[in-house]
Amino acid sequence: MPLNYSKWDALELSDDSDIEGHPNVDKKSLIRLKQRTIHEQRETRKHRIAQLQADLACNSILEPRLQQIAKDVEAQGPPYFLATG
């Protein structure tokens, strides 16, 4: 009687590549770590956005002042430095 190997034709092999963490780390700890990392990155982005918005507000106040100073210095003409004696 010949052996029938047809049951092995549809065999699906899987590897552990779909596991994102180390096999010795339990899945709950890995999930908590990923959640914490996501929350920390979100807070960092929020802080950076707030910092950039504050910089923009400060720059919008300083820009006209700097332009006026540049015009005043240009209108004054040479010499642009103070003579020391």
Biotite code that builds the C-alpha atoms (Angstrom):
import biotite.structure as struc

atoms = struc.array([
    struc.Atom([0.000, 0.000, 0.000], chain_id="A", res_id=1, res_name="MET", atom_name="CA", element="C"),
    struc.Atom([1.552, 3.321, -1.072], chain_id="A", res_id=2, res_name="PRO", atom_name="CA", element="C"),
    struc.Atom([1.719, 6.221, 1.368], chain_id="A", res_id=3, res_name="LEU", atom_name="CA", element="C"),
    struc.Atom([-0.562, 9.183, 0.715], chain_id="A", res_id=4, res_name="ASN", atom_name="CA", element="C"),
    struc.Atom([1.200, 12.503, 1.284], chain_id="A", res_id=5, res_name="TYR", atom_name="CA", element="C"),
    struc.Atom([-1.580, 14.717, -0.101], chain_id="A", res_id=6, res_name="SER", atom_name="CA", element="C"),
    struc.Atom([-2.450, 16.046, 3.350], chain_id="A", res_id=7, res_name="LYS", atom_name="CA", element="C"),
    struc.Atom([0.917, 17.814, 3.353], chain_id="A", res_id=8, res_name="TRP", atom_name="CA", element="C"),
    struc.Atom([0.223, 19.687, 0.090], chain_id="A", res_id=9, res_name="ASP", atom_name="CA", element="C"),
    struc.Atom([-1.801, 22.468, 1.764], chain_id="A", res_id=10, res_name="ALA", atom_name="CA", element="C"),
    struc.Atom([0.536, 22.831, 4.723], chain_id="A", res_id=11, res_name="LEU", atom_name="CA", element="C"),
    struc.Atom([1.005, 26.440, 5.820], chain_id="A", res_id=12, res_name="GLU", atom_name="CA", element="C"),
    struc.Atom([4.284, 27.161, 7.484], chain_id="A", res_id=13, res_name="LEU", atom_name="CA", element="C"),
    struc.Atom([4.517, 30.116, 9.781], chain_id="A", res_id=14, res_name="SER", atom_name="CA", element="C"),
    struc.Atom([7.465, 31.745, 11.368], chain_id="A", res_id=15, res_name="ASP", atom_name="CA", element="C"),
    struc.Atom([7.686, 34.063, 14.313], chain_id="A", res_id=16, res_name="ASP", atom_name="CA", element="C"),
    struc.Atom([8.368, 37.146, 12.199], chain_id="A", res_id=17, res_name="SER", atom_name="CA", element="C"),
    struc.Atom([4.927, 38.548, 12.998], chain_id="A", res_id=18, res_name="ASP", atom_name="CA", element="C"),
    struc.Atom([5.911, 38.759, 16.659], chain_id="A", res_id=19, res_name="ILE", atom_name="CA", element="C"),
    struc.Atom([7.388, 42.209, 17.144], chain_id="A", res_id=20, res_name="GLU", atom_name="CA", element="C"),
    struc.Atom([9.057, 41.644, 20.469], chain_id="A", res_id=21, res_name="GLY", atom_name="CA", element="C"),
    struc.Atom([11.375, 39.233, 22.093], chain_id="A", res_id=22, res_name="HIS", atom_name="CA", element="C"),
    struc.Atom([9.853, 35.800, 22.723], chain_id="A", res_id=23, res_name="PRO", atom_name="CA", element="C"),
    struc.Atom([10.831, 36.003, 26.402], chain_id="A", res_id=24, res_name="ASN", atom_name="CA", element="C"),
    struc.Atom([8.837, 39.222, 26.937], chain_id="A", res_id=25, res_name="VAL", atom_name="CA", element="C"),
    struc.Atom([5.175, 38.715, 27.628], chain_id="A", res_id=26, res_name="ASP", atom_name="CA", element="C"),
    struc.Atom([2.727, 40.333, 25.234], chain_id="A", res_id=27, res_name="LYS", atom_name="CA", element="C"),
    struc.Atom([1.017, 42.561, 27.831], chain_id="A", res_id=28, res_name="LYS", atom_name="CA", element="C"),
    struc.Atom([4.317, 44.172, 28.804], chain_id="A", res_id=29, res_name="SER", atom_name="CA", element="C"),
    struc.Atom([5.154, 44.752, 25.172], chain_id="A", res_id=30, res_name="LEU", atom_name="CA", element="C"),
    struc.Atom([1.773, 46.376, 24.540], chain_id="A", res_id=31, res_name="ILE", atom_name="CA", element="C"),
    struc.Atom([2.160, 48.647, 27.577], chain_id="A", res_id=32, res_name="ARG", atom_name="CA", element="C"),
    struc.Atom([5.639, 49.641, 26.419], chain_id="A", res_id=33, res_name="LEU", atom_name="CA", element="C"),
    struc.Atom([4.371, 50.508, 22.939], chain_id="A", res_id=34, res_name="LYS", atom_name="CA", element="C"),
    struc.Atom([1.453, 52.517, 24.365], chain_id="A", res_id=35, res_name="GLN", atom_name="CA", element="C"),
    struc.Atom([3.762, 54.435, 26.667], chain_id="A", res_id=36, res_name="ARG", atom_name="CA", element="C"),
    struc.Atom([6.117, 55.161, 23.786], chain_id="A", res_id=37, res_name="THR", atom_name="CA", element="C"),
    struc.Atom([3.245, 56.428, 21.643], chain_id="A", res_id=38, res_name="ILE", atom_name="CA", element="C"),
    struc.Atom([2.004, 58.695, 24.452], chain_id="A", res_id=39, res_name="HIS", atom_name="CA", element="C"),
    struc.Atom([5.496, 60.071, 25.087], chain_id="A", res_id=40, res_name="GLU", atom_name="CA", element="C"),
    struc.Atom([5.982, 60.832, 21.394], chain_id="A", res_id=41, res_name="GLN", atom_name="CA", element="C"),
    struc.Atom([2.591, 62.541, 21.273], chain_id="A", res_id=42, res_name="ARG", atom_name="CA", element="C"),
    struc.Atom([3.457, 64.727, 24.267], chain_id="A", res_id=43, res_name="GLU", atom_name="CA", element="C"),
    struc.Atom([6.825, 65.587, 22.731], chain_id="A", res_id=44, res_name="THR", atom_name="CA", element="C"),
    struc.Atom([5.109, 66.651, 19.507], chain_id="A", res_id=45, res_name="ARG", atom_name="CA", element="C"),
    struc.Atom([2.565, 68.751, 21.441], chain_id="A", res_id=46, res_name="LYS", atom_name="CA", element="C"),
    struc.Atom([5.360, 70.469, 23.355], chain_id="A", res_id=47, res_name="HIS", atom_name="CA", element="C"),
    struc.Atom([7.321, 71.138, 20.152], chain_id="A", res_id=48, res_name="ARG", atom_name="CA", element="C"),
    struc.Atom([4.235, 72.594, 18.426], chain_id="A", res_id=49, res_name="ILE", atom_name="CA", element="C"),
    struc.Atom([3.552, 74.865, 21.401], chain_id="A", res_id=50, res_name="ALA", atom_name="CA", element="C"),
    struc.Atom([7.182, 75.986, 21.398], chain_id="A", res_id=51, res_name="GLN", atom_name="CA", element="C"),
    struc.Atom([7.090, 76.776, 17.671], chain_id="A", res_id=52, res_name="LEU", atom_name="CA", element="C"),
    struc.Atom([3.842, 78.714, 18.061], chain_id="A", res_id=53, res_name="GLN", atom_name="CA", element="C"),
    struc.Atom([5.398, 80.778, 20.848], chain_id="A", res_id=54, res_name="ALA", atom_name="CA", element="C"),
    struc.Atom([8.445, 81.435, 18.657], chain_id="A", res_id=55, res_name="ASP", atom_name="CA", element="C"),
    struc.Atom([6.210, 82.576, 15.807], chain_id="A", res_id=56, res_name="LEU", atom_name="CA", element="C"),
    struc.Atom([4.333, 84.961, 18.108], chain_id="A", res_id=57, res_name="ALA", atom_name="CA", element="C"),
    struc.Atom([7.601, 86.392, 19.417], chain_id="A", res_id=58, res_name="CYS", atom_name="CA", element="C"),
    struc.Atom([9.050, 86.739, 15.923], chain_id="A", res_id=59, res_name="ASN", atom_name="CA", element="C"),
    struc.Atom([5.953, 88.535, 14.651], chain_id="A", res_id=60, res_name="SER", atom_name="CA", element="C"),
    struc.Atom([6.544, 91.188, 17.329], chain_id="A", res_id=61, res_name="ILE", atom_name="CA", element="C"),
    struc.Atom([10.309, 91.421, 16.808], chain_id="A", res_id=62, res_name="LEU", atom_name="CA", element="C"),
    struc.Atom([10.321, 91.527, 12.998], chain_id="A", res_id=63, res_name="GLU", atom_name="CA", element="C"),
    struc.Atom([8.847, 95.042, 12.606], chain_id="A", res_id=64, res_name="PRO", atom_name="CA", element="C"),
    struc.Atom([11.203, 96.359, 15.286], chain_id="A", res_id=65, res_name="ARG", atom_name="CA", element="C"),
    struc.Atom([14.232, 94.872, 13.560], chain_id="A", res_id=66, res_name="LEU", atom_name="CA", element="C"),
    struc.Atom([13.120, 96.248, 10.202], chain_id="A", res_id=67, res_name="GLN", atom_name="CA", element="C"),
    struc.Atom([12.763, 99.718, 11.730], chain_id="A", res_id=68, res_name="GLN", atom_name="CA", element="C"),
    struc.Atom([16.225, 99.499, 13.303], chain_id="A", res_id=69, res_name="ILE", atom_name="CA", element="C"),
    struc.Atom([17.698, 98.429, 9.957], chain_id="A", res_id=70, res_name="ALA", atom_name="CA", element="C"),
    struc.Atom([16.021, 101.392, 8.222], chain_id="A", res_id=71, res_name="LYS", atom_name="CA", element="C"),
    struc.Atom([17.284, 103.795, 10.897], chain_id="A", res_id=72, res_name="ASP", atom_name="CA", element="C"),
    struc.Atom([20.851, 102.525, 10.593], chain_id="A", res_id=73, res_name="VAL", atom_name="CA", element="C"),
    struc.Atom([20.689, 102.684, 6.800], chain_id="A", res_id=74, res_name="GLU", atom_name="CA", element="C"),
    struc.Atom([19.289, 106.234, 6.877], chain_id="A", res_id=75, res_name="ALA", atom_name="CA", element="C"),
    struc.Atom([22.009, 107.352, 9.277], chain_id="A", res_id=76, res_name="GLN", atom_name="CA", element="C"),
    struc.Atom([24.670, 106.595, 6.713], chain_id="A", res_id=77, res_name="GLY", atom_name="CA", element="C"),
    struc.Atom([28.381, 105.926, 7.283], chain_id="A", res_id=78, res_name="PRO", atom_name="CA", element="C"),
    struc.Atom([30.141, 105.476, 9.615], chain_id="A", res_id=79, res_name="PRO", atom_name="CA", element="C"),
    struc.Atom([28.228, 102.493, 11.006], chain_id="A", res_id=80, res_name="TYR", atom_name="CA", element="C"),
    struc.Atom([30.564, 102.148, 13.971], chain_id="A", res_id=81, res_name="PHE", atom_name="CA", element="C"),
    struc.Atom([31.599, 104.371, 16.862], chain_id="A", res_id=82, res_name="LEU", atom_name="CA", element="C"),
    struc.Atom([35.048, 105.831, 16.701], chain_id="A", res_id=83, res_name="ALA", atom_name="CA", element="C"),
    struc.Atom([37.189, 105.077, 19.732], chain_id="A", res_id=84, res_name="THR", atom_name="CA", element="C"),
    struc.Atom([40.098, 107.205, 20.463], chain_id="A", res_id=85, res_name="GLY", atom_name="CA", element="C"),
])
